[in-house]
Amino acid sequence: MTEQNLVYSGKSKDVFNITEGPYSGKYRFVFTDRATGYIENGITIFDPGYDTVIGDIPGKGAVACRFATHFFKLLKSKGIPSHYIDTITENEMIVEPAIPLSMPAASPEFAGSAPLLNLEFTWRNNATGSFWRRYPFVRPCMNLRKVVEAWTKGDSDILITLEALEATGAMSREEIEQSVELVKNIAEIVSQEFTSNNLHVIDGKFELGRLKYGDGKIVLIDEISPDVLRVCKGYSPDKDGNCTVYKECTVTNYSDGKRTIKNRNQVSAADFISIFL
């Protein structure tokens, strides 16, 4: 398992092909200390809801790996299919090779054409983050009942409608419906796990794909870690599930044509991960 077998380097982990030993033919995930977020007034703000890597958090990779292990095992016990096999060190995981949901460029001879490399599915319990920035007419922290969105995954994630996925042939209607149902099932299990620990999941994102040597069934791939979940404390829903303390928690701003939204009660990954470890 040498570093020469690097398959992919992402925002939070590196993926290697295993060419020898008992796990030959499988992939090795190495969870790194890289973290995403933004810079505000010269201050580094780490936030998993952002796409840009802005620095390292020492020890983050090991914690993320243990966290992911906890949830992969929990999902397995609930009958949720994934590519997880085993965890071998504090920051290394073994998984089945999987083919992300993707599509080649239909006309690569045209300048600017590009393939759909893979998809991420965002699910949202509440309206905040990029959802509220796109739909500012919605009350912040409104209950969205796990609305599911598809995004192209890359240096900059781009929203793609479910209708567009079908119309372009990237996915069939049946595959889209299966994927949305799978994401909602996973989201419900993860949300309940946090609720049982007096925390509330605002939103999250999962990646789906097909096992390389499987039957073509769509399963959960990539990871479930603090990098893909946004969590808060003090959530107080009304009868419709809308948070009643949003006026005290939510801070928005509109400047230079850009909207921002923050949640005062959002819990940093460092504060919630210890509950599950």
CORRA-V975940 format. One record per backbone hydrogen bond with DSSP energy under -1.0 kcal/mol. NH is the residue of the N-H (numbers start at 0). CO is the residue of the C=O. E is the energy in kcal/mol with one decimal. If there is no record, write none. Layout:
[[NH:CO:E] [NH:CO:E]]
This chain:
[[4:1:-1.6] [6:14:-3.5] [7:14:-1.6] [9:12:-2.9] [13:29:-2.4] [14:7:-3.2] [15:27:-2.5] [16:4:-2.5] [17:25:-2.6] [23:20:-1.8] [24:17:-3.2] [25:22:-2.3] [26:94:-2.6] [27:15:-3.0] [28:92:-3.3] [29:13:-3.0] [30:90:-2.5] [31:11:-2.5] [34:54:-2.6] [36:51:-1.9] [37:44:-2.6] [39:42:-2.8] [42:39:-1.8] [44:37:-3.2] [46:35:-1.8] [49:46:-1.8] [53:34:-2.3] [54:34:-1.1] [56:32:-2.5] [59:56:-2.5] [62:58:-1.7] [63:59:-2.8] [64:60:-2.0] [65:61:-2.0] [66:62:-2.4] [67:63:-2.7] [68:64:-2.3] [69:65:-2.0] [70:66:-1.9] [71:67:-2.8] [72:68:-2.2] [73:69:-1.9] [74:70:-2.8] [75:71:-2.2] [76:72:-1.9] [78:75:-1.6] [79:74:-2.7] [82:219:-1.3] [84:93:-2.2] [85:93:-1.7] [87:91:-1.6] [88:91:-1.3] [92:28:-2.1] [93:85:-3.6] [94:26:-2.3] [95:82:-2.9] [98:209:-3.9] [100:207:-1.4] [102:115:-2.6] [109:106:-2.0] [112:109:-2.1] [115:102:-3.1] [119:150:-2.9] [120:205:-3.6] [121:148:-2.3] [122:203:-2.5] [123:146:-1.8] [124:201:-2.4] [125:201:-1.6] [126:141:-1.4] [130:127:-1.2] [132:128:-1.9] [133:129:-1.9] [134:130:-1.9] [137:134:-2.0] [140:126:-3.4] [141:138:-1.7] [143:124:-2.5] [146:123:-1.4] [148:121:-2.9] [150:119:-2.9] [151:157:-3.0] [152:117:-2.1] [157:151:-1.1] [159:149:-2.6] [164:160:-1.7] [165:161:-1.6] [166:162:-2.8] [167:163:-2.3] [169:164:-1.2] [170:164:-1.8] [175:171:-2.5] [176:172:-2.4] [177:173:-2.4] [178:174:-2.4] [179:175:-2.6] [180:176:-2.1] [181:177:-2.4] [182:178:-2.7] [183:179:-2.3] [184:180:-2.2] [185:181:-2.4] [186:182:-2.8] [187:183:-2.2] [188:184:-1.9] [189:185:-2.7] [190:186:-2.8] [191:187:-2.4] [192:188:-1.9] [193:189:-1.8] [194:190:-2.8] [195:191:-2.2] [196:193:-1.6] [197:194:-2.0] [198:193:-2.1] [199:231:-2.6] [201:229:-2.9] [202:229:-1.2] [203:122:-2.2] [204:227:-1.6] [205:120:-2.4] [208:218:-2.2] [209:98:-2.6] [211:96:-3.0] [213:210:-1.7] [218:208:-3.2] [219:80:-2.2] [220:206:-2.8] [227:224:-2.1] [229:202:-2.5] [231:199:-3.1] [232:264:-1.8] [237:241:-2.1] [240:237:-1.9] [242:140:-1.4] [243:235:-3.4] [248:244:-1.6] [249:245:-3.1] [250:261:-2.4] [252:259:-1.9] [254:257:-2.4] [257:254:-1.9] [259:252:-2.3] [261:250:-2.5] [263:248:-3.4] [265:262:-1.8] [266:230:-3.3] [270:267:-1.6] [271:267:-1.1] [272:268:-2.3] [274:271:-1.1] [275:272:-1.4]]
